[in-house]
Amino acid sequence: MKKFVAVAGNIGVGKSTLVELLCKRLGWEPFYEPVVENPYLSDFYRDMKTWAFHSQIFFLTHRLRIHRKLLDHPTSAIQDRSVYEDAEVFACNLYRQGQIDERDYRAYRELYETLASLLPPPDLVVYLQAPVSLLLQRIQQRGRDYEKRISPDYLAQLNELYDAWIEQFSLCPVLTLPAAELDYVKNASHLDLVAEKVQEKLMGKEFVRLNKQGDY
C-alpha cells in the first residue's frame, strides 16, 4: 500500500536533505518545497510587511497543489514541508508580528481551512526539532542570500509555533526527531534508524531518543 509522508520543521533544520535520503533509502518519490520558484521570497525577506501576504498565498497555493499531486501519485512519496505549516506556523507568526493585517489574515485562514478540509491528510508527519543555534549554523552553511537577514528571534518564534502546532495536531500520527542529535548525512546507521522508525510509526510506534552513549 502506498504511503504519503510529510517532513515538517523550521528553516534550516534539514528537511530537504532528509527527504532526499529517505526517498533513496525507501525507494519513494520526493516532492520538494518550491523555495527558489517563489517570486516574492527575496522581496519578503527585505520588506516583510509589504510582501508577507503575497508570499504566503504563493506557498499555500503550491503546497496544496503538491499535496493533491501526492495523493494522486501511484507510489509512496515524501513531501518537504506540509501545507499545515504554512498556515499554522508561518502565516500565524507573520500575523502576530503585524506583518499581515487582520483582514488579509482572515481571508487567508478562510481559504486555507476550506481547501485543507477537502484534502485527506498524510499518513505520517515527521517533525524535525532543532535549537536556534543549529538552525543558524545550517542557514549560514547553505549561503542563500535572501536568508542572511533571518534573525535568531524570528527562528525562535517559529520554533515555539512549531511545538504548539505539533502538540495539538491530530490529523495523522507524528514522529518527532531530534535533529541536533542525528547525522543522517554522515552516519548511515542514523539514516537506517530514521527509515526504520518511519515505517514503524506508520504502523503505530513511538518517539526516537538517544541513550547516554549517543546510541539508539
Phi and psi restraints in degrees (value plus and minus 20) as a CYANA .aco file:
   2 LYS   PHI     -92.3   -52.3
   2 LYS   PSI     132.2   172.2
   3 LYS   PHI    -145.9  -105.9
   3 LYS   PSI     131.4   171.4
   4 PHE   PHI    -144.6  -104.6
   4 PHE   PSI      92.9   132.9
   5 VAL   PHI    -137.0   -97.0
   5 VAL   PSI     117.9   157.9
   6 ALA   PHI    -133.5   -93.5
   6 ALA   PSI     113.0   153.0
   7 VAL   PHI    -119.6   -79.6
   7 VAL   PSI     101.3   141.3
   8 ALA   PHI    -134.8   -94.8
   8 ALA   PSI     134.1   174.1
   9 GLY   PHI     137.1   177.1
   9 GLY   PSI     146.5   186.5
  10 ASN   PHI     -87.7   -47.7
  10 ASN   PSI     150.5   190.5
  11 ILE   PHI     -80.2   -40.2
  11 ILE   PSI     108.4   148.4
  12 GLY   PHI      63.6   103.6
  12 GLY   PSI     -15.9    24.1
  13 VAL   PHI     -97.0   -57.0
  13 VAL   PSI     -37.6     2.4
  14 GLY   PHI      90.3   130.3
  14 GLY   PSI       3.1    43.1
  15 LYS   PHI     -82.2   -42.2
  15 LYS   PSI     -71.1   -31.1
  16 SER   PHI     -81.7   -41.7
  16 SER   PSI     -60.6   -20.6
  17 THR   PHI     -83.3   -43.3
  17 THR   PSI     -64.2   -24.2
  18 LEU   PHI     -85.9   -45.9
  18 LEU   PSI     -59.9   -19.9
  19 VAL   PHI     -78.6   -38.6
  19 VAL   PSI     -68.1   -28.1
  20 GLU   PHI     -80.2   -40.2
  20 GLU   PSI     -69.0   -29.0
  21 LEU   PHI     -89.5   -49.5
  21 LEU   PSI     -60.1   -20.1
  22 LEU   PHI     -85.5   -45.5
  22 LEU   PSI     -59.9   -19.9
  23 CYS   PHI     -85.1   -45.1
  23 CYS   PSI     -59.7   -19.7
  24 LYS   PHI     -85.2   -45.2
  24 LYS   PSI     -61.0   -21.0
  25 ARG   PHI     -87.3   -47.3
  25 ARG   PSI     -60.1   -20.1
  26 LEU   PHI    -117.4   -77.4
  26 LEU   PSI     -30.4     9.6
  27 GLY   PHI      54.0    94.0
  27 GLY   PSI      10.5    50.5
  28 TRP   PHI    -122.0   -82.0
  28 TRP   PSI     154.6   194.6
  29 GLU   PHI    -118.7   -78.7
  29 GLU   PSI     109.7   149.7
  30 PRO   PHI    -107.6   -67.6
  30 PRO   PSI     123.4   163.4
  31 PHE   PHI    -149.2  -109.2
  31 PHE   PSI      92.9   132.9
  32 TYR   PHI    -115.9   -75.9
  32 TYR   PSI     137.5   177.5
  33 GLU   PHI     -86.4   -46.4
  33 GLU   PSI     114.9   154.9
  34 PRO   PHI    -102.6   -62.6
  34 PRO   PSI      38.8    78.8
  35 VAL   PHI     -86.3   -46.3
  35 VAL   PSI     -74.8   -34.8
  36 VAL   PHI     -88.3   -48.3
  36 VAL   PSI     -37.9     2.1
  37 GLU   PHI    -103.5   -63.5
  37 GLU   PSI     -37.3     2.7
  38 ASN   PHI     -91.7   -51.7
  38 ASN   PSI      91.6   131.6
  39 PRO   PHI     -92.3   -52.3
  39 PRO   PSI     -28.5    11.5
  40 TYR   PHI    -120.9   -80.9
  40 TYR   PSI     -30.7     9.3
  41 LEU   PHI     -84.3   -44.3
  41 LEU   PSI     -65.5   -25.5
  42 SER   PHI     -82.7   -42.7
  42 SER   PSI     -63.6   -23.6
  43 ASP   PHI     -82.7   -42.7
  43 ASP   PSI     -58.7   -18.7
  44 PHE   PHI     -80.8   -40.8
  44 PHE   PSI     -66.3   -26.3
  45 TYR   PHI     -89.1   -49.1
  45 TYR   PSI     -41.6    -1.6
  46 ARG   PHI    -104.3   -64.3
  46 ARG   PSI     -55.0   -15.0
  47 ASP   PHI    -167.9  -127.9
  47 ASP   PSI      63.7   103.7
  48 MET   PHI     -82.0   -42.0
  48 MET   PSI     -60.8   -20.8
  49 LYS   PHI     -83.5   -43.5
  49 LYS   PSI     -57.9   -17.9
  50 THR   PHI     -93.4   -53.4
  50 THR   PSI     -57.6   -17.6
  51 TRP   PHI    -132.2   -92.2
  51 TRP   PSI     -19.1    20.9
  52 ALA   PHI     -81.1   -41.1
  52 ALA   PSI     -69.5   -29.5
  53 PHE   PHI     -82.6   -42.6
  53 PHE   PSI     -64.6   -24.6
  54 HIS   PHI     -80.3   -40.3
  54 HIS   PSI     -66.3   -26.3
  55 SER   PHI     -83.8   -43.8
  55 SER   PSI     -61.3   -21.3
  56 GLN   PHI     -88.5   -48.5
  56 GLN   PSI     -56.2   -16.2
  57 ILE   PHI     -84.8   -44.8
  57 ILE   PSI     -61.1   -21.1
  58 PHE   PHI     -79.9   -39.9
  58 PHE   PSI     -70.1   -30.1
  59 PHE   PHI     -82.2   -42.2
  59 PHE   PSI     -62.5   -22.5
  60 LEU   PHI     -80.6   -40.6
  60 LEU   PSI     -65.5   -25.5
  61 THR   PHI     -80.8   -40.8
  61 THR   PSI     -67.4   -27.4
  62 HIS   PHI     -89.7   -49.7
  62 HIS   PSI     -58.4   -18.4
  63 ARG   PHI     -86.9   -46.9
  63 ARG   PSI     -59.6   -19.6
  64 LEU   PHI     -84.1   -44.1
  64 LEU   PSI     -59.6   -19.6
  65 ARG   PHI     -84.7   -44.7
  65 ARG   PSI     -62.8   -22.8
  66 ILE   PHI     -85.3   -45.3
  66 ILE   PSI     -61.4   -21.4
  67 HIS   PHI     -77.4   -37.4
  67 HIS   PSI     -64.4   -24.4
  68 ARG   PHI     -84.2   -44.2
  68 ARG   PSI     -62.8   -22.8
  69 LYS   PHI     -82.5   -42.5
  69 LYS   PSI     -58.6   -18.6
  70 LEU   PHI     -83.9   -43.9
  70 LEU   PSI     -60.5   -20.5
  71 LEU   PHI     -84.0   -44.0
  71 LEU   PSI     -53.3   -13.3
  72 ASP   PHI    -107.3   -67.3
  72 ASP   PSI     -32.6     7.4
  73 HIS   PHI     -85.3   -45.3
  73 HIS   PSI     118.6   158.6
  74 PRO   PHI     -94.0   -54.0
  74 PRO   PSI     -36.6     3.4
  75 THR   PHI    -142.9  -102.9
  75 THR   PSI     151.4   191.4
  76 SER   PHI     -82.3   -42.3
  76 SER   PSI     125.8   165.8
  77 ALA   PHI    -168.3  -128.3
  77 ALA   PSI     138.2   178.2
  78 ILE   PHI    -146.7  -106.7
  78 ILE   PSI     110.6   150.6
  79 GLN   PHI    -121.6   -81.6
  79 GLN   PSI     114.6   154.6
  80 ASP   PHI    -104.7   -64.7
  80 ASP   PSI      82.3   122.3
  81 ARG   PHI      53.9    93.9
  81 ARG   PSI     111.2   151.2
  82 SER   PHI    -112.1   -72.1
  82 SER   PSI     143.5   183.5
  83 VAL   PHI     -85.1   -45.1
  83 VAL   PSI     -48.2    -8.2
  84 TYR   PHI     -86.1   -46.1
  84 TYR   PSI     -55.8   -15.8
  85 GLU   PHI     -83.5   -43.5
  85 GLU   PSI     -57.7   -17.7
  86 ASP   PHI     -74.5   -34.5
  86 ASP   PSI     -66.0   -26.0
  87 ALA   PHI    -103.4   -63.4
  87 ALA   PSI     -68.7   -28.7
  88 GLU   PHI     -97.3   -57.3
  88 GLU   PSI     -40.3    -0.3
  89 VAL   PHI    -135.4   -95.4
  89 VAL   PSI     -85.3   -45.3
  90 PHE   PHI     -91.3   -51.3
  90 PHE   PSI     -70.5   -30.5
  91 ALA   PHI     -86.2   -46.2
  91 ALA   PSI     -59.6   -19.6
  92 CYS   PHI     -81.1   -41.1
  92 CYS   PSI     -63.2   -23.2
  93 ASN   PHI     -84.3   -44.3
  93 ASN   PSI     -62.5   -22.5
  94 LEU   PHI     -83.5   -43.5
  94 LEU   PSI     -57.9   -17.9
  95 TYR   PHI     -85.3   -45.3
  95 TYR   PSI     -65.3   -25.3
  96 ARG   PHI     -82.5   -42.5
  96 ARG   PSI     -52.9   -12.9
  97 GLN   PHI     -98.6   -58.6
  97 GLN   PSI     -28.5    11.5
  98 GLY   PHI      62.8   102.8
  98 GLY   PSI      -7.2    32.8
  99 GLN   PHI    -101.4   -61.4
  99 GLN   PSI     -43.6    -3.6
 100 ILE   PHI    -139.6   -99.6
 100 ILE   PSI     108.6   148.6
 101 ASP   PHI     -99.4   -59.4
 101 ASP   PSI     150.1   190.1
 102 GLU   PHI     -77.7   -37.7
 102 GLU   PSI     -65.6   -25.6
 103 ARG   PHI     -83.4   -43.4
 103 ARG   PSI     -67.2   -27.2
 104 ASP   PHI     -86.7   -46.7
 104 ASP   PSI     -58.9   -18.9
 105 TYR   PHI     -86.0   -46.0
 105 TYR   PSI     -60.7   -20.7
 106 ARG   PHI     -82.3   -42.3
 106 ARG   PSI     -62.6   -22.6
 107 ALA   PHI     -84.8   -44.8
 107 ALA   PSI     -60.5   -20.5
 108 TYR   PHI     -81.8   -41.8
 108 TYR   PSI     -67.4   -27.4
 109 ARG   PHI     -83.0   -43.0
 109 ARG   PSI     -60.3   -20.3
 110 GLU   PHI     -83.8   -43.8
 110 GLU   PSI     -61.3   -21.3
 111 LEU   PHI     -84.3   -44.3
 111 LEU   PSI     -69.3   -29.3
 112 TYR   PHI     -79.0   -39.0
 112 TYR   PSI     -71.0   -31.0
 113 GLU   PHI     -84.4   -44.4
 113 GLU   PSI     -57.8   -17.8
 114 THR   PHI     -85.9   -45.9
 114 THR   PSI     -69.3   -29.3
 115 LEU   PHI     -91.0   -51.0
 115 LEU   PSI     -60.8   -20.8
 116 ALA   PHI     -84.1   -44.1
 116 ALA   PSI     -52.5   -12.5
 117 SER   PHI     -87.7   -47.7
 117 SER   PSI     -39.6     0.4
 118 LEU   PHI    -107.3   -67.3
 118 LEU   PSI     -31.3     8.7
 119 LEU   PHI    -127.5   -87.5
 119 LEU   PSI     112.6   152.6
 120 PRO   PHI     -82.0   -42.0
 120 PRO   PSI     126.6   166.6
 121 PRO   PHI     -94.7   -54.7
 121 PRO   PSI     148.9   188.9
 122 PRO   PHI     -84.2   -44.2
 122 PRO   PSI     149.2   189.2
 123 ASP   PHI     -99.5   -59.5
 123 ASP   PSI     -43.2    -3.2
 124 LEU   PHI    -179.8  -139.8
 124 LEU   PSI     120.4   160.4
 125 VAL   PHI    -128.9   -88.9
 125 VAL   PSI     104.9   144.9
 126 VAL   PHI    -117.9   -77.9
 126 VAL   PSI      95.9   135.9
 127 TYR   PHI    -123.3   -83.3
 127 TYR   PSI      94.8   134.8
 128 LEU   PHI    -109.8   -69.8
 128 LEU   PSI      98.2   138.2
 129 GLN   PHI    -122.9   -82.9
 129 GLN   PSI     118.4   158.4
 130 ALA   PHI    -176.5  -136.5
 130 ALA   PSI     128.0   168.0
 131 PRO   PHI     -91.1   -51.1
 131 PRO   PSI     139.1   179.1
 132 VAL   PHI     -78.3   -38.3
 132 VAL   PSI     -57.4   -17.4
 133 SER   PHI     -78.5   -38.5
 133 SER   PSI     -61.1   -21.1
 134 LEU   PHI     -90.4   -50.4
 134 LEU   PSI     -59.9   -19.9
 135 LEU   PHI     -80.1   -40.1
 135 LEU   PSI     -65.0   -25.0
 136 LEU   PHI     -82.9   -42.9
 136 LEU   PSI     -61.2   -21.2
 137 GLN   PHI     -81.4   -41.4
 137 GLN   PSI     -65.3   -25.3
 138 ARG   PHI     -91.8   -51.8
 138 ARG   PSI     -55.7   -15.7
 139 ILE   PHI     -82.7   -42.7
 139 ILE   PSI     -62.5   -22.5
 140 GLN   PHI     -84.2   -44.2
 140 GLN   PSI     -60.4   -20.4
 141 GLN   PHI     -84.5   -44.5
 141 GLN   PSI     -57.2   -17.2
 142 ARG   PHI    -103.5   -63.5
 142 ARG   PSI     -35.5     4.5
 143 GLY   PHI      44.8    84.8
 143 GLY   PSI      13.6    53.6
 144 ARG   PHI     -98.3   -58.3
 144 ARG   PSI     105.0   145.0
 145 ASP   PHI     -76.8   -36.8
 145 ASP   PSI     -63.3   -23.3
 146 TYR   PHI     -92.1   -52.1
 146 TYR   PSI     -30.2     9.8
 147 GLU   PHI    -115.6   -75.6
 147 GLU   PSI     -26.1    13.9
 148 LYS   PHI     -86.0   -46.0
 148 LYS   PSI     -41.7    -1.7
 149 ARG   PHI    -109.2   -69.2
 149 ARG   PSI     -21.8    18.2
 150 ILE   PHI     -88.3   -48.3
 150 ILE   PSI     107.0   147.0
 151 SER   PHI    -114.3   -74.3
 151 SER   PSI     136.6   176.6
 152 PRO   PHI     -77.9   -37.9
 152 PRO   PSI     -57.7   -17.7
 153 ASP   PHI     -83.1   -43.1
 153 ASP   PSI     -59.3   -19.3
 154 TYR   PHI     -82.9   -42.9
 154 TYR   PSI     -65.4   -25.4
 155 LEU   PHI     -84.9   -44.9
 155 LEU   PSI     -57.0   -17.0
 156 ALA   PHI     -85.9   -45.9
 156 ALA   PSI     -60.5   -20.5
 157 GLN   PHI     -82.3   -42.3
 157 GLN   PSI     -61.7   -21.7
 158 LEU   PHI     -84.4   -44.4
 158 LEU   PSI     -61.2   -21.2
 159 ASN   PHI     -78.0   -38.0
 159 ASN   PSI     -63.3   -23.3
 160 GLU   PHI     -82.1   -42.1
 160 GLU   PSI     -63.2   -23.2
 161 LEU   PHI     -88.7   -48.7
 161 LEU   PSI     -57.0   -17.0
 162 TYR   PHI     -80.1   -40.1
 162 TYR   PSI     -68.9   -28.9
 163 ASP   PHI     -81.9   -41.9
 163 ASP   PSI     -61.2   -21.2
 164 ALA   PHI     -85.5   -45.5
 164 ALA   PSI     -60.2   -20.2
 165 TRP   PHI     -84.8   -44.8
 165 TRP   PSI     -68.3   -28.3
 166 ILE   PHI     -81.9   -41.9
 166 ILE   PSI     -57.4   -17.4
 167 GLU   PHI     -81.0   -41.0
 167 GLU   PSI     -56.2   -16.2
 168 GLN   PHI    -122.4   -82.4
 168 GLN   PSI     -21.9    18.1
 169 PHE   PHI     -92.0   -52.0
 169 PHE   PSI     108.8   148.8
 170 SER   PHI    -156.8  -116.8
 170 SER   PSI      -9.9    30.1
 171 LEU   PHI     -94.0   -54.0
 171 LEU   PSI     -44.8    -4.8
 172 CYS   PHI    -179.2  -139.2
 172 CYS   PSI     149.8   189.8
 173 PRO   PHI     -83.0   -43.0
 173 PRO   PSI     134.9   174.9
 174 VAL   PHI    -146.6  -106.6
 174 VAL   PSI     113.1   153.1
 175 LEU   PHI    -130.3   -90.3
 175 LEU   PSI      95.6   135.6
 176 THR   PHI    -115.8   -75.8
 176 THR   PSI     107.0   147.0
 177 LEU   PHI    -139.3   -99.3
 177 LEU   PSI     111.8   151.8
 178 PRO   PHI    -100.6   -60.6
 178 PRO   PSI      75.4   115.4
 179 ALA   PHI     -80.9   -40.9
 179 ALA   PSI     -50.7   -10.7
 180 ALA   PHI     -89.5   -49.5
 180 ALA   PSI     -38.1     1.9
 181 GLU   PHI    -126.1   -86.1
 181 GLU   PSI     -17.1    22.9
 182 LEU   PHI    -138.6   -98.6
 182 LEU   PSI     115.6   155.6
 183 ASP   PHI    -148.1  -108.1
 183 ASP   PSI      56.2    96.2
 184 TYR   PHI     -96.9   -56.9
 184 TYR   PSI     -24.4    15.6
 185 VAL   PHI    -100.7   -60.7
 185 VAL   PSI     -68.5   -28.5
 186 LYS   PHI    -116.1   -76.1
 186 LYS   PSI     -39.5     0.5
 187 ASN   PHI    -135.1   -95.1
 187 ASN   PSI      83.4   123.4
 188 ALA   PHI     -82.1   -42.1
 188 ALA   PSI     -51.1   -11.1
 189 SER   PHI     -88.2   -48.2
 189 SER   PSI     -51.8   -11.8
 190 HIS   PHI     -86.9   -46.9
 190 HIS   PSI     -62.5   -22.5
 191 LEU   PHI     -84.5   -44.5
 191 LEU   PSI     -62.4   -22.4
 192 ASP   PHI     -79.6   -39.6
 192 ASP   PSI     -61.1   -21.1
 193 LEU   PHI     -84.8   -44.8
 193 LEU   PSI     -64.7   -24.7
 194 VAL   PHI     -81.3   -41.3
 194 VAL   PSI     -65.1   -25.1
 195 ALA   PHI     -80.1   -40.1
 195 ALA   PSI     -61.4   -21.4
 196 GLU   PHI     -83.9   -43.9
 196 GLU   PSI     -64.2   -24.2
 197 LYS   PHI     -87.9   -47.9
 197 LYS   PSI     -54.5   -14.5
 198 VAL   PHI     -81.2   -41.2
 198 VAL   PSI     -67.7   -27.7
 199 GLN   PHI     -86.8   -46.8
 199 GLN   PSI     -57.5   -17.5
 200 GLU   PHI     -86.8   -46.8
 200 GLU   PSI     -62.0   -22.0
 201 LYS   PHI     -84.7   -44.7
 201 LYS   PSI     -53.8   -13.8
 202 LEU   PHI     -82.8   -42.8
 202 LEU   PSI     -40.2    -0.2
 203 MET   PHI    -125.4   -85.4
 203 MET   PSI     -18.2    21.8
 204 GLY   PHI      89.5   129.5
 204 GLY   PSI      11.0    51.0
 205 LYS   PHI    -132.0   -92.0
 205 LYS   PSI    -197.1  -157.1
 206 GLU   PHI    -133.3   -93.3
 206 GLU   PSI    -174.5  -134.5
 207 PHE   PHI     -87.6   -47.6
 207 PHE   PSI     129.0   169.0
 208 VAL   PHI    -118.1   -78.1
 208 VAL   PSI     107.7   147.7
 209 ARG   PHI    -155.6  -115.6
 209 ARG   PSI     130.1   170.1
 210 LEU   PHI    -109.2   -69.2
 210 LEU   PSI     127.6   167.6
 211 ASN   PHI    -107.8   -67.8
 211 ASN   PSI    -198.0  -158.0
 212 LYS   PHI     -86.9   -46.9
 212 LYS   PSI     -41.9    -1.9
 213 GLN   PHI    -107.7   -67.7
 213 GLN   PSI     -20.7    19.3
 214 GLY   PHI      63.7   103.7
 214 GLY   PSI      -6.9    33.1
 215 ASP   PHI    -126.8   -86.8
 215 ASP   PSI     155.6   195.6
